[in-house]
Every structure is written in C-alpha cells, then in structure tokens.
Amino acid sequence: MVNPLASLPSLTLGPAATAALQRGGASISTGIGSGIDTGSASAAPQTPFAGVLEDALHKMGQLESDAAAKVDGVLSGTGVDVHAAMIATERSDLAFEMALAVRSKAVAAYEQLNSMQF
C-alpha cells in the first residue's frame, strides 16, 4: 500500500520554522525542563514567531503557484503528468488548510483574551 504522507517531507516551512520545530522536538524528547533556555552562548538564536509564520505563508504561496503551473501544463498538453498535477494540488490544499487552522486558532485565542476581565 502506498503511504500518501510519504511525500510530505518536501513541504518544508523554511529554515526558521525547521529550527523552531527542532528546538521544540528536542525539549520534548529529553524530558521535563530540558527545553528551558539558560542563556548559554551555544544556544541557537531565537526566531520570532512572525518570521515562522512569514516563512510558512511564503511556502504556501510557492506551493499554490507550483500547483497552478502544473494544472496549466496538463490543460495545455505540455507533457505534465496528471498525477504530478494532482499531488501538487493536494499539497497546496493541505498547506492552505493548515494556514486556515492556524488563523482560526489565533482568532480564537484573541477572542478568549479579549473576553477576559482584569
């Protein structure tokens, strides 16, 4: 059976997102409290969350334009494989759905903070 998720490693978010995920993954796998930054000189520079989002949105735009180019290639008959166009379209769709989910979570968090009384 073919694993449809096997091709997802090519959906990289960029260097900032990859570094952020690696830092988060290291803190989870080594135990409680190991992910705390002690301010050592060997620690990787912190990437702002806005940079991670910007990289993800940029990659989403690239996937969308790649999918559009492949669909146009199929429609014009320039030798683009139908399967490649469908895979590119699904990658673009997954990236868009993920961005939509992040947006929904951010809006929900904002609404929850906005409803708090201090």
TIKOL-678339 format. One record per residue: y, z, x of N, C-alpha, C, CB in turn; residue number from 1; residue in three letters. Coordinates in steps of 0.1 Angstrom, whole numbers, padded with zeros to 4 digits. Atoms other than C-alpha are relative to their C-alpha. Glycine has a CB too. Layout:
// residues N
@n.py = Y, n.pz = Z, n.px = X, ca.py = Y, ca.pz = Z, ca.px = X, c.py = Y, c.pz = Z, c.px = X, cb.py = Y, cb.pz = Z, cb.px = X, num = NUM, residuo = Ala;
...
***
This chain:
// residues 118
@n.py = -0012, n.pz = 0000, n.px = 0008, ca.py = 0000, ca.pz = 0000, ca.px = 0000, c.py = 0012, c.pz = 0000, c.px = 0009, cb.py = 0000, cb.pz = 0012, cb.px = -0010, num = 1, residuo = Met;
@n.py = -0013, n.pz = 0001, n.px = -0008, ca.py = 0035, ca.pz = -0009, ca.px = 0013, c.py = 0009, c.pz = 0012, c.px = -0004, cb.py = 0006, cb.pz = -0013, cb.px = -0002, num = 2, residuo = Val;
@n.py = -0010, n.pz = -0011, n.px = 0002, ca.py = 0059, ca.pz = 0020, ca.px = 0017, c.py = 0014, c.pz = -0006, c.px = -0002, cb.py = 0000, cb.pz = 0011, cb.px = 0011, num = 3, residuo = Asn;
@n.py = -0013, n.pz = 0006, n.px = 0002, ca.py = 0092, ca.pz = 0009, ca.px = 0001, c.py = 0011, c.pz = 0007, c.px = 0008, cb.py = 0004, cb.pz = 0000, cb.px = -0014, num = 4, residuo = Pro;
@n.py = -0010, n.pz = -0007, n.px = -0007, ca.py = 0111, ca.pz = 0036, ca.px = 0020, c.py = -0001, c.pz = -0002, c.px = 0016, cb.py = -0002, cb.pz = 0015, cb.px = -0003, num = 5, residuo = Leu;
@n.py = 0002, n.pz = 0003, n.px = -0014, ca.py = 0098, ca.pz = 0024, ca.px = 0054, c.py = 0012, c.pz = -0007, c.px = 0006, cb.py = -0013, cb.pz = -0007, cb.px = 0003, num = 6, residuo = Ala;
@n.py = -0011, n.pz = 0008, n.px = -0005, ca.py = 0128, ca.pz = 0001, ca.px = 0058, c.py = 0013, c.pz = 0008, c.px = -0001, cb.py = 0001, cb.pz = -0013, cb.px = -0008, num = 7, residuo = Ser;
@n.py = -0013, n.pz = -0007, n.px = 0001, ca.py = 0154, ca.pz = 0028, ca.px = 0051, c.py = 0006, c.pz = 0005, c.px = 0013, cb.py = -0003, cb.pz = 0012, cb.px = -0009, num = 8, residuo = Leu;
@n.py = -0007, n.pz = -0004, n.px = -0012, ca.py = 0159, ca.pz = 0039, ca.px = 0087, c.py = 0011, c.pz = -0009, c.px = 0005, cb.py = -0010, cb.pz = 0002, cb.px = 0011, num = 9, residuo = Pro;
@n.py = -0011, n.pz = 0009, n.px = -0004, ca.py = 0181, ca.pz = 0008, ca.px = 0091, c.py = 0013, c.pz = 0003, c.px = -0008, cb.py = -0005, cb.pz = -0014, cb.px = -0003, num = 10, residuo = Ser;
@n.py = -0012, n.pz = -0005, n.px = 0007, ca.py = 0205, ca.pz = 0025, ca.px = 0067, c.py = 0007, c.pz = 0011, c.px = 0007, cb.py = -0004, cb.pz = 0004, cb.px = -0015, num = 11, residuo = Leu;
@n.py = -0007, n.pz = -0010, n.px = -0007, ca.py = 0223, ca.pz = 0044, ca.px = 0093, c.py = 0014, c.pz = 0002, c.px = -0005, cb.py = 0000, cb.pz = -0003, cb.px = 0015, num = 12, residuo = Thr;
@n.py = -0014, n.pz = -0003, n.px = 0005, ca.py = 0256, ca.pz = 0061, ca.px = 0084, c.py = 0010, c.pz = -0001, c.px = 0011, cb.py = 0000, cb.pz = 0014, cb.px = -0005, num = 13, residuo = Leu;
@n.py = -0009, n.pz = 0001, n.px = -0011, ca.py = 0271, ca.pz = 0057, ca.px = 0118, c.py = -0001, c.pz = 0012, c.px = 0010, cb.py = 0015, cb.pz = -0001, cb.px = -0005, num = 14, residuo = Gly;
@n.py = 0002, n.pz = -0011, n.px = -0010, ca.py = 0274, ca.pz = 0079, ca.px = 0149, c.py = 0005, c.pz = 0013, c.px = -0005, cb.py = 0008, cb.pz = -0004, cb.px = 0013, num = 15, residuo = Pro;
@n.py = -0005, n.pz = -0013, n.px = 0005, ca.py = 0295, ca.pz = 0106, ca.px = 0132, c.py = -0010, c.pz = 0007, c.px = -0010, cb.py = 0013, cb.pz = -0001, cb.px = -0006, num = 16, residuo = Ala;
@n.py = 0010, n.pz = -0005, n.px = 0010, ca.py = 0270, ca.pz = 0110, ca.px = 0103, c.py = -0013, c.pz = 0004, c.px = 0007, cb.py = -0002, cb.pz = -0009, cb.px = -0011, num = 17, residuo = Ala;
@n.py = 0012, n.pz = -0002, n.px = -0007, ca.py = 0240, ca.pz = 0108, ca.px = 0126, c.py = 0001, c.pz = 0013, c.px = 0008, cb.py = -0004, cb.pz = -0011, cb.px = 0009, num = 18, residuo = Thr;
@n.py = -0002, n.pz = -0013, n.px = -0008, ca.py = 0254, ca.pz = 0136, ca.px = 0149, c.py = 0000, c.pz = 0012, c.px = -0009, cb.py = 0013, cb.pz = -0001, cb.px = 0008, num = 19, residuo = Ala;
@n.py = -0001, n.pz = -0011, n.px = 0009, ca.py = 0262, ca.pz = 0157, ca.px = 0119, c.py = -0014, c.pz = 0004, c.px = -0006, cb.py = 0009, cb.pz = -0003, cb.px = -0012, num = 20, residuo = Ala;
@n.py = 0013, n.pz = -0002, n.px = 0005, ca.py = 0227, ca.pz = 0153, ca.px = 0105, c.py = -0009, c.pz = 0006, c.px = 0010, cb.py = -0006, cb.pz = -0013, cb.px = -0005, num = 21, residuo = Leu;
@n.py = 0008, n.pz = -0006, n.px = -0011, ca.py = 0211, ca.pz = 0161, ca.px = 0139, c.py = 0004, c.pz = 0014, c.px = 0002, cb.py = 0002, cb.pz = -0008, cb.px = 0013, num = 22, residuo = Gln;
@n.py = -0004, n.pz = -0014, n.px = -0002, ca.py = 0231, ca.pz = 0193, ca.px = 0142, c.py = -0005, c.pz = 0008, c.px = -0012, cb.py = 0016, cb.pz = 0001, cb.px = 0000, num = 23, residuo = Arg;
@n.py = 0005, n.pz = -0007, n.px = 0011, ca.py = 0221, ca.pz = 0203, ca.px = 0107, c.py = -0015, c.pz = 0001, c.px = 0000, cb.py = 0004, cb.pz = -0007, cb.px = -0013, num = 24, residuo = Gly;
@n.py = 0014, n.pz = -0001, n.px = -0001, ca.py = 0185, ca.pz = 0195, ca.px = 0112, c.py = -0005, c.pz = 0009, c.px = 0011, cb.py = -0006, cb.pz = -0014, cb.px = 0003, num = 25, residuo = Gly;
@n.py = 0003, n.pz = -0010, n.px = -0011, ca.py = 0184, ca.pz = 0215, ca.px = 0145, c.py = 0001, c.pz = 0014, c.px = -0005, cb.py = 0008, cb.pz = -0002, cb.px = 0012, num = 26, residuo = Ala;
@n.py = -0002, n.pz = -0014, n.px = 0005, ca.py = 0197, ca.pz = 0246, ca.px = 0127, c.py = -0011, c.pz = 0004, c.px = -0010, cb.py = 0014, cb.pz = 0002, cb.px = -0006, num = 27, residuo = Ser;
@n.py = 0011, n.pz = -0003, n.px = 0010, ca.py = 0170, ca.pz = 0243, ca.px = 0100, c.py = -0013, c.pz = 0002, c.px = 0007, cb.py = -0001, cb.pz = -0011, cb.px = -0010, num = 28, residuo = Ile;
@n.py = 0013, n.pz = -0001, n.px = -0006, ca.py = 0141, ca.pz = 0238, ca.px = 0123, c.py = -0002, c.pz = 0011, c.px = 0010, cb.py = -0003, cb.pz = -0013, cb.px = 0007, num = 29, residuo = Ser;
@n.py = 0002, n.pz = -0010, n.px = -0010, ca.py = 0148, ca.pz = 0265, ca.px = 0148, c.py = 0001, c.pz = 0014, c.px = -0006, cb.py = 0010, cb.pz = -0001, cb.px = 0011, num = 30, residuo = Thr;
@n.py = 0001, n.pz = -0013, n.px = 0006, ca.py = 0152, ca.pz = 0294, ca.px = 0124, c.py = 0014, c.pz = 0005, c.px = -0005, cb.py = -0005, cb.pz = 0010, cb.px = 0010, num = 31, residuo = Gly;
@n.py = -0013, n.pz = -0006, n.px = 0006, ca.py = 0179, ca.pz = 0316, ca.px = 0107, c.py = 0009, c.pz = 0004, c.px = 0011, cb.py = -0004, cb.pz = 0012, cb.px = -0009, num = 32, residuo = Ile;
@n.py = -0010, n.pz = -0004, n.px = -0009, ca.py = 0211, ca.pz = 0320, ca.px = 0125, c.py = 0001, c.pz = -0009, c.px = 0013, cb.py = -0002, cb.pz = 0014, cb.px = 0004, num = 33, residuo = Gly;
@n.py = -0001, n.pz = 0008, n.px = -0013, ca.py = 0204, ca.pz = 0294, ca.px = 0153, c.py = 0010, c.pz = -0011, c.px = -0002, cb.py = -0014, cb.pz = -0005, cb.px = 0003, num = 34, residuo = Ser;
@n.py = -0010, n.pz = 0011, n.px = 0001, ca.py = 0228, ca.pz = 0269, ca.px = 0138, c.py = 0014, c.pz = 0005, c.px = 0001, cb.py = -0002, cb.pz = -0006, cb.px = -0014, num = 35, residuo = Gly;
@n.py = -0013, n.pz = -0005, n.px = -0001, ca.py = 0258, ca.pz = 0292, ca.px = 0143, c.py = 0006, c.pz = -0004, c.px = 0014, cb.py = 0000, cb.pz = 0015, cb.px = -0001, num = 36, residuo = Ile;
@n.py = -0007, n.pz = 0005, n.px = -0012, ca.py = 0283, ca.pz = 0277, ca.px = 0168, c.py = 0006, c.pz = 0012, c.px = 0007, cb.py = 0011, cb.pz = -0010, cb.px = -0004, num = 37, residuo = Asp;
@n.py = -0005, n.pz = -0012, n.px = -0008, ca.py = 0290, ca.pz = 0303, ca.px = 0195, c.py = 0012, c.pz = -0004, c.px = 0009, cb.py = -0011, cb.pz = 0005, cb.px = 0009, num = 38, residuo = Thr;
@n.py = -0012, n.pz = 0004, n.px = -0008, ca.py = 0318, ca.pz = 0282, ca.px = 0211, c.py = -0003, c.pz = -0004, c.px = 0014, cb.py = 0010, cb.pz = 0010, cb.px = 0000, num = 39, residuo = Gly;
@n.py = 0004, n.pz = 0003, n.px = -0013, ca.py = 0298, ca.pz = 0272, ca.px = 0241, c.py = 0006, c.pz = -0014, c.px = 0004, cb.py = -0015, cb.pz = 0000, cb.px = 0002, num = 40, residuo = Ser;
@n.py = -0005, n.pz = 0013, n.px = -0004, ca.py = 0311, ca.pz = 0243, ca.px = 0262, c.py = -0010, c.pz = -0012, c.px = -0001, cb.py = 0004, cb.pz = 0001, cb.px = 0015, num = 41, residuo = Ala;
@n.py = 0009, n.pz = 0010, n.px = 0002, ca.py = 0279, ca.pz = 0224, ca.px = 0258, c.py = -0002, c.pz = -0005, c.px = -0014, cb.py = -0014, cb.pz = 0004, cb.px = 0006, num = 42, residuo = Ser;
@n.py = 0002, n.pz = 0004, n.px = 0014, ca.py = 0282, ca.pz = 0221, ca.px = 0220, c.py = 0007, c.pz = -0013, c.px = -0002, cb.py = 0007, cb.pz = 0011, cb.px = -0009, num = 43, residuo = Ala;
@n.py = -0005, n.pz = 0013, n.px = 0003, ca.py = 0289, ca.pz = 0186, ca.px = 0207, c.py = 0013, c.pz = 0002, c.px = -0008, cb.py = -0010, cb.pz = -0008, cb.px = -0009, num = 44, residuo = Ala;
@n.py = -0013, n.pz = -0001, n.px = 0008, ca.py = 0325, ca.pz = 0180, ca.px = 0193, c.py = -0003, c.pz = -0001, c.px = -0015, cb.py = 0010, cb.pz = -0010, cb.px = 0005, num = 45, residuo = Pro;
@n.py = 0001, n.pz = 0000, n.px = 0015, ca.py = 0328, ca.pz = 0187, ca.px = 0156, c.py = 0006, c.pz = -0013, c.px = -0006, cb.py = 0006, cb.pz = 0013, cb.px = -0006, num = 46, residuo = Gln;
@n.py = -0005, n.pz = 0011, n.px = 0007, ca.py = 0332, ca.pz = 0157, ca.px = 0134, c.py = 0005, c.pz = 0004, c.px = -0014, cb.py = -0011, cb.pz = -0011, cb.px = -0002, num = 47, residuo = Thr;
@n.py = -0005, n.pz = -0004, n.px = 0013, ca.py = 0354, ca.pz = 0162, ca.px = 0104, c.py = -0008, c.pz = -0007, c.px = -0011, cb.py = 0015, cb.pz = -0003, cb.px = -0001, num = 48, residuo = Pro;
@n.py = 0007, n.pz = 0005, n.px = 0012, ca.py = 0338, ca.pz = 0157, ca.px = 0070, c.py = 0006, c.pz = -0013, c.px = -0005, cb.py = 0000, cb.pz = 0010, cb.px = -0011, num = 49, residuo = Phe;
@n.py = -0006, n.pz = 0012, n.px = 0004, ca.py = 0363, ca.pz = 0130, ca.px = 0062, c.py = -0005, c.pz = -0012, c.px = 0009, cb.py = 0015, cb.pz = 0001, cb.px = 0001, num = 50, residuo = Ala;
@n.py = 0005, n.pz = 0011, n.px = -0009, ca.py = 0350, ca.pz = 0110, ca.px = 0092, c.py = -0014, c.pz = -0004, c.px = -0004, cb.py = 0000, cb.pz = 0005, cb.px = 0014, num = 51, residuo = Gly;
@n.py = 0014, n.pz = 0003, n.px = 0004, ca.py = 0314, ca.pz = 0113, ca.px = 0080, c.py = 0001, c.pz = -0009, c.px = -0013, cb.py = -0008, cb.pz = 0013, cb.px = -0003, num = 52, residuo = Val;
@n.py = -0001, n.pz = 0007, n.px = 0013, ca.py = 0325, ca.pz = 0101, ca.px = 0045, c.py = 0005, c.pz = -0015, c.px = 0003, cb.py = 0009, cb.pz = 0007, cb.px = -0009, num = 53, residuo = Leu;
@n.py = -0005, n.pz = 0013, n.px = -0003, ca.py = 0345, ca.pz = 0072, ca.px = 0060, c.py = -0010, c.pz = -0009, c.px = 0006, cb.py = 0012, cb.pz = 0002, cb.px = 0010, num = 54, residuo = Glu;
@n.py = 0011, n.pz = 0008, n.px = -0006, ca.py = 0315, ca.pz = 0061, ca.px = 0081, c.py = -0009, c.pz = -0005, c.px = -0011, cb.py = -0007, cb.pz = 0008, cb.px = 0011, num = 55, residuo = Asp;
@n.py = 0009, n.pz = 0003, n.px = 0011, ca.py = 0293, ca.pz = 0062, ca.px = 0050, c.py = 0005, c.pz = -0011, c.px = -0009, cb.py = -0004, cb.pz = 0012, cb.px = -0008, num = 56, residuo = Ala;
@n.py = -0006, n.pz = 0010, n.px = 0008, ca.py = 0317, ca.pz = 0042, ca.px = 0029, c.py = 0001, c.pz = -0013, c.px = 0007, cb.py = 0014, cb.pz = 0005, cb.px = -0005, num = 57, residuo = Leu;
@n.py = -0001, n.pz = 0013, n.px = -0007, ca.py = 0322, ca.pz = 0016, ca.px = 0056, c.py = -0014, c.pz = -0006, c.px = 0001, cb.py = 0005, cb.pz = 0003, cb.px = 0015, num = 58, residuo = His;
@n.py = 0013, n.pz = 0006, n.px = 0000, ca.py = 0284, ca.pz = 0012, ca.px = 0059, c.py = -0004, c.pz = -0005, c.px = -0013, cb.py = -0010, cb.pz = 0011, cb.px = 0005, num = 59, residuo = Lys;
@n.py = 0003, n.pz = 0005, n.px = 0014, ca.py = 0281, ca.pz = 0009, ca.px = 0021, c.py = 0007, c.pz = -0014, c.px = -0002, cb.py = 0005, cb.pz = 0010, cb.px = -0010, num = 60, residuo = Met;
@n.py = -0007, n.pz = 0013, n.px = 0001, ca.py = 0307, ca.pz = -0019, ca.px = 0023, c.py = -0007, c.pz = -0011, c.px = 0007, cb.py = 0014, cb.pz = 0001, cb.px = 0004, num = 61, residuo = Gly;
@n.py = 0008, n.pz = 0010, n.px = -0008, ca.py = 0287, ca.pz = -0037, ca.px = 0050, c.py = -0012, c.pz = -0004, c.px = -0007, cb.py = -0003, cb.pz = 0006, cb.px = 0014, num = 62, residuo = Gln;
@n.py = 0013, n.pz = 0003, n.px = 0007, ca.py = 0255, ca.pz = -0034, ca.px = 0030, c.py = 0003, c.pz = -0009, c.px = -0012, cb.py = -0007, cb.pz = 0012, cb.px = -0004, num = 63, residuo = Leu;
@n.py = -0004, n.pz = 0008, n.px = 0011, ca.py = 0273, ca.pz = -0048, ca.px = 0000, c.py = 0003, c.pz = -0015, c.px = 0003, cb.py = 0012, cb.pz = 0006, cb.px = -0008, num = 64, residuo = Glu;
@n.py = -0003, n.pz = 0014, n.px = -0004, ca.py = 0287, ca.pz = -0078, ca.px = 0018, c.py = -0012, c.pz = -0008, c.px = 0006, cb.py = 0011, cb.pz = 0000, cb.px = 0011, num = 65, residuo = Ser;
@n.py = 0013, n.pz = 0007, n.px = -0005, ca.py = 0253, ca.pz = -0085, ca.px = 0035, c.py = -0008, c.pz = -0004, c.px = -0012, cb.py = -0008, cb.pz = 0010, cb.px = 0009, num = 66, residuo = Asp;
@n.py = 0008, n.pz = 0004, n.px = 0012, ca.py = 0236, ca.pz = -0085, ca.px = 0001, c.py = 0007, c.pz = -0012, c.px = -0007, cb.py = -0001, cb.pz = 0012, cb.px = -0010, num = 67, residuo = Ala;
@n.py = -0007, n.pz = 0011, n.px = 0006, ca.py = 0263, ca.pz = -0108, ca.px = -0013, c.py = -0003, c.pz = -0013, c.px = 0007, cb.py = 0015, cb.pz = 0003, cb.px = -0002, num = 68, residuo = Ala;
@n.py = 0003, n.pz = 0012, n.px = -0008, ca.py = 0258, ca.pz = -0132, ca.px = 0016, c.py = -0014, c.pz = -0005, c.px = -0002, cb.py = 0003, cb.pz = 0003, cb.px = 0015, num = 69, residuo = Ala;
@n.py = 0013, n.pz = 0004, n.px = 0002, ca.py = 0221, ca.pz = -0132, ca.px = 0012, c.py = -0003, c.pz = -0006, c.px = -0014, cb.py = -0010, cb.pz = 0011, cb.px = 0003, num = 70, residuo = Lys;
@n.py = 0002, n.pz = 0005, n.px = 0013, ca.py = 0222, ca.pz = -0138, ca.px = -0025, c.py = 0007, c.pz = -0014, c.px = -0001, cb.py = 0007, cb.pz = 0009, cb.px = -0011, num = 71, residuo = Val;
@n.py = -0006, n.pz = 0014, n.px = -0001, ca.py = 0247, ca.pz = -0167, ca.px = -0019, c.py = -0009, c.pz = -0010, c.px = 0007, cb.py = 0014, cb.pz = 0001, cb.px = 0006, num = 72, residuo = Asp;
@n.py = 0009, n.pz = 0009, n.px = -0007, ca.py = 0223, ca.pz = -0181, ca.px = 0006, c.py = -0012, c.pz = -0004, c.px = -0008, cb.py = -0005, cb.pz = 0007, cb.px = 0013, num = 73, residuo = Gly;
@n.py = 0011, n.pz = 0004, n.px = 0009, ca.py = 0194, ca.pz = -0180, ca.px = -0019, c.py = 0005, c.pz = -0010, c.px = -0010, cb.py = -0006, cb.pz = 0012, cb.px = -0007, num = 74, residuo = Val;
@n.py = -0005, n.pz = 0008, n.px = 0011, ca.py = 0216, ca.pz = -0196, ca.px = -0046, c.py = 0003, c.pz = -0014, c.px = 0005, cb.py = 0012, cb.pz = 0006, cb.px = -0006, num = 75, residuo = Leu;
@n.py = -0004, n.pz = 0013, n.px = -0005, ca.py = 0228, ca.pz = -0224, ca.px = -0023, c.py = -0011, c.pz = -0007, c.px = 0007, cb.py = 0012, cb.pz = 0002, cb.px = 0010, num = 76, residuo = Ser;
@n.py = 0012, n.pz = 0006, n.px = -0006, ca.py = 0194, ca.pz = -0230, ca.px = -0008, c.py = 0001, c.pz = -0002, c.px = 0015, cb.py = -0003, cb.pz = -0013, cb.px = -0006, num = 77, residuo = Gly;
@n.py = -0002, n.pz = 0001, n.px = -0014, ca.py = 0203, ca.pz = -0224, ca.px = 0028, c.py = -0011, c.pz = 0006, c.px = 0008, cb.py = 0013, cb.pz = 0006, cb.px = 0005, num = 78, residuo = Thr;
@n.py = 0012, n.pz = -0005, n.px = -0008, ca.py = 0169, ca.pz = -0210, ca.px = 0038, c.py = -0001, c.pz = 0015, c.px = 0000, cb.py = 0001, cb.pz = -0005, cb.px = 0013, num = 79, residuo = Gly;
@n.py = 0001, n.pz = -0014, n.px = 0001, ca.py = 0174, ca.pz = -0174, ca.px = 0029, c.py = -0012, c.pz = 0004, c.px = -0009, cb.py = 0013, cb.pz = 0007, cb.px = -0005, num = 80, residuo = Val;
@n.py = 0012, n.pz = -0004, n.px = 0007, ca.py = 0142, ca.pz = -0157, ca.px = 0018, c.py = 0004, c.pz = 0008, c.px = -0013, cb.py = -0010, cb.pz = 0007, cb.px = 0009, num = 81, residuo = Asp;
@n.py = -0003, n.pz = -0007, n.px = 0012, ca.py = 0143, ca.pz = -0144, ca.px = -0018, c.py = -0003, c.pz = 0015, c.px = 0002, cb.py = -0009, cb.pz = -0005, cb.px = -0012, num = 82, residuo = Val;
@n.py = 0003, n.pz = -0014, n.px = -0003, ca.py = 0126, ca.pz = -0112, ca.px = -0006, c.py = 0010, c.pz = 0007, c.px = 0008, cb.py = -0014, cb.pz = 0001, cb.px = 0007, num = 83, residuo = His;
@n.py = -0011, n.pz = -0006, n.px = -0008, ca.py = 0152, ca.pz = -0106, ca.px = 0020, c.py = 0013, c.pz = 0003, c.px = -0008, cb.py = 0003, cb.pz = -0009, cb.px = 0012, num = 84, residuo = Ala;
@n.py = -0011, n.pz = -0002, n.px = 0009, ca.py = 0179, ca.pz = -0110, ca.px = -0006, c.py = -0002, c.pz = 0011, c.px = -0009, cb.py = 0003, cb.pz = -0013, cb.px = -0008, num = 85, residuo = Ala;
@n.py = 0003, n.pz = -0011, n.px = 0009, ca.py = 0162, ca.pz = -0086, ca.px = -0030, c.py = 0001, c.pz = 0013, c.px = 0008, cb.py = -0014, cb.pz = -0002, cb.px = -0006, num = 86, residuo = Met;
@n.py = -0001, n.pz = -0012, n.px = -0008, ca.py = 0158, ca.pz = -0060, ca.px = -0002, c.py = 0014, c.pz = 0004, c.px = 0003, cb.py = -0009, cb.pz = -0002, cb.px = 0013, num = 87, residuo = Ile;
@n.py = -0014, n.pz = -0003, n.px = -0003, ca.py = 0194, ca.pz = -0063, ca.px = 0008, c.py = 0008, c.pz = 0005, c.px = -0012, cb.py = 0007, cb.pz = -0013, cb.px = 0006, num = 88, residuo = Ala;
@n.py = -0007, n.pz = -0004, n.px = 0012, ca.py = 0205, ca.pz = -0060, ca.px = -0028, c.py = -0004, c.pz = 0015, c.px = -0004, cb.py = -0004, cb.pz = -0009, cb.px = -0012, num = 89, residuo = Thr;
@n.py = 0005, n.pz = -0014, n.px = 0003, ca.py = 0183, ca.pz = -0028, ca.px = -0033, c.py = 0007, c.pz = 0010, c.px = 0010, cb.py = -0015, cb.pz = 0001, cb.px = 0001, num = 90, residuo = Glu;
@n.py = -0006, n.pz = -0009, n.px = -0009, ca.py = 0197, ca.pz = -0013, ca.px = -0001, c.py = 0015, c.pz = 0002, c.px = -0004, cb.py = 0000, cb.pz = -0006, cb.px = 0015, num = 91, residuo = Arg;
@n.py = -0013, n.pz = -0001, n.px = 0004, ca.py = 0232, ca.pz = -0020, ca.px = -0013, c.py = 0001, c.pz = 0009, c.px = -0013, cb.py = 0007, cb.pz = -0013, cb.px = -0003, num = 92, residuo = Ser;
@n.py = 0000, n.pz = -0008, n.px = 0012, ca.py = 0224, ca.pz = -0005, ca.px = -0047, c.py = -0003, c.pz = 0015, c.px = 0003, cb.py = -0011, cb.pz = -0005, cb.px = -0010, num = 93, residuo = Asp;
@n.py = 0003, n.pz = -0014, n.px = -0004, ca.py = 0209, ca.pz = 0027, ca.px = -0031, c.py = 0012, c.pz = 0006, c.px = 0007, cb.py = -0012, cb.pz = 0000, cb.px = 0009, num = 94, residuo = Leu;
@n.py = -0012, n.pz = -0005, n.px = -0007, ca.py = 0240, ca.pz = 0031, ca.px = -0009, c.py = 0011, c.pz = 0003, c.px = -0010, cb.py = 0005, cb.pz = -0010, cb.px = 0010, num = 95, residuo = Ala;
@n.py = -0010, n.pz = -0003, n.px = 0011, ca.py = 0262, ca.pz = 0028, ca.px = -0040, c.py = -0003, c.pz = 0012, c.px = -0008, cb.py = 0002, cb.pz = -0013, cb.px = -0008, num = 96, residuo = Phe;
@n.py = 0004, n.pz = -0011, n.px = 0008, ca.py = 0242, ca.pz = 0052, ca.px = -0060, c.py = 0002, c.pz = 0014, c.px = 0008, cb.py = -0015, cb.pz = -0001, cb.px = -0004, num = 97, residuo = Glu;
@n.py = -0002, n.pz = -0012, n.px = -0008, ca.py = 0243, ca.pz = 0077, ca.px = -0031, c.py = 0015, c.pz = 0004, c.px = 0000, cb.py = -0006, cb.pz = -0001, cb.px = 0014, num = 98, residuo = Met;
@n.py = -0015, n.pz = -0003, n.px = 0000, ca.py = 0281, ca.pz = 0074, ca.px = -0029, c.py = 0005, c.pz = 0005, c.px = -0013, cb.py = 0008, cb.pz = -0013, cb.px = 0004, num = 99, residuo = Ala;
@n.py = -0003, n.pz = -0005, n.px = 0013, ca.py = 0283, ca.pz = 0079, ca.px = -0066, c.py = -0004, c.pz = 0014, c.px = -0002, cb.py = -0006, cb.pz = -0009, cb.px = -0011, num = 100, residuo = Leu;
@n.py = 0005, n.pz = -0014, n.px = 0001, ca.py = 0262, ca.pz = 0110, ca.px = -0064, c.py = 0009, c.pz = 0010, c.px = 0008, cb.py = -0014, cb.pz = 0001, cb.px = 0004, num = 101, residuo = Ala;
@n.py = -0009, n.pz = -0008, n.px = -0008, ca.py = 0284, ca.pz = 0124, ca.px = -0036, c.py = 0013, c.pz = 0002, c.px = -0007, cb.py = 0002, cb.pz = -0006, cb.px = 0014, num = 102, residuo = Val;
@n.py = -0013, n.pz = -0001, n.px = 0008, ca.py = 0315, ca.pz = 0116, ca.px = -0057, c.py = -0001, c.pz = 0010, c.px = -0011, cb.py = 0004, cb.pz = -0013, cb.px = -0005, num = 103, residuo = Arg;
@n.py = 0003, n.pz = -0009, n.px = 0011, ca.py = 0300, ca.pz = 0134, ca.px = -0087, c.py = 0000, c.pz = 0014, c.px = 0004, cb.py = -0012, cb.pz = -0004, cb.px = -0008, num = 104, residuo = Ser;
@n.py = 0001, n.pz = -0014, n.px = -0005, ca.py = 0292, ca.pz = 0165, ca.px = -0067, c.py = 0013, c.pz = 0005, c.px = 0005, cb.py = -0010, cb.pz = 0000, cb.px = 0012, num = 105, residuo = Lys;
@n.py = -0014, n.pz = -0005, n.px = -0004, ca.py = 0327, ca.pz = 0166, ca.px = -0052, c.py = 0009, c.pz = 0003, c.px = -0012, cb.py = 0006, cb.pz = -0011, cb.px = 0009, num = 106, residuo = Ala;
@n.py = -0008, n.pz = -0003, n.px = 0012, ca.py = 0343, ca.pz = 0163, ca.px = -0086, c.py = -0005, c.pz = 0012, c.px = -0007, cb.py = -0001, cb.pz = -0012, cb.px = -0010, num = 107, residuo = Val;
@n.py = 0005, n.pz = -0012, n.px = 0006, ca.py = 0320, ca.pz = 0190, ca.px = -0100, c.py = 0005, c.pz = 0012, c.px = 0008, cb.py = -0015, cb.pz = -0001, cb.px = -0001, num = 108, residuo = Ala;
@n.py = -0005, n.pz = -0012, n.px = -0008, ca.py = 0329, ca.pz = 0213, ca.px = -0071, c.py = 0015, c.pz = 0002, c.px = -0001, cb.py = -0003, cb.pz = -0003, cb.px = 0015, num = 109, residuo = Ala;
@n.py = -0014, n.pz = -0002, n.px = 0003, ca.py = 0366, ca.pz = 0206, ca.px = -0076, c.py = 0003, c.pz = 0006, c.px = -0013, cb.py = 0007, cb.pz = -0014, cb.px = 0001, num = 110, residuo = Tyr;
@n.py = -0001, n.pz = -0006, n.px = 0014, ca.py = 0363, ca.pz = 0214, ca.px = -0113, c.py = -0004, c.pz = 0014, c.px = 0000, cb.py = -0008, cb.pz = -0008, cb.px = -0010, num = 111, residuo = Glu;
@n.py = 0004, n.pz = -0014, n.px = -0001, ca.py = 0345, ca.pz = 0246, ca.px = -0105, c.py = 0010, c.pz = 0008, c.px = 0007, cb.py = -0014, cb.pz = 0001, cb.px = 0007, num = 112, residuo = Gln;
@n.py = -0011, n.pz = -0008, n.px = -0007, ca.py = 0371, ca.pz = 0257, ca.px = -0080, c.py = 0013, c.pz = 0001, c.px = -0008, cb.py = 0003, cb.pz = -0007, cb.px = 0013, num = 113, residuo = Leu;
@n.py = -0013, n.pz = 0000, n.px = 0008, ca.py = 0399, ca.pz = 0247, ca.px = -0104, c.py = -0001, c.pz = 0010, c.px = -0012, cb.py = 0002, cb.pz = -0014, cb.px = -0005, num = 114, residuo = Asn;
@n.py = 0001, n.pz = -0009, n.px = 0012, ca.py = 0384, ca.pz = 0268, ca.px = -0132, c.py = -0001, c.pz = 0015, c.px = 0004, cb.py = -0013, cb.pz = -0003, cb.px = -0007, num = 115, residuo = Ser;
@n.py = 0001, n.pz = -0014, n.px = -0005, ca.py = 0381, ca.pz = 0300, ca.px = -0110, c.py = 0014, c.pz = 0006, c.px = -0002, cb.py = -0004, cb.pz = 0001, cb.px = 0015, num = 116, residuo = Met;
@n.py = -0012, n.pz = -0008, n.px = 0002, ca.py = 0406, ca.pz = 0327, ca.px = -0117, c.py = 0001, c.pz = 0010, c.px = 0012, cb.py = 0001, cb.pz = 0008, cb.px = -0014, num = 117, residuo = Gln;
@n.py = -0002, n.pz = -0009, n.px = -0011, ca.py = 0421, ca.pz = 0346, ca.px = -0088, c.py = 0008, c.pz = 0012, c.px = -0004, cb.py = 0006, cb.pz = -0007, cb.px = 0012, num = 118, residuo = Phe;
***
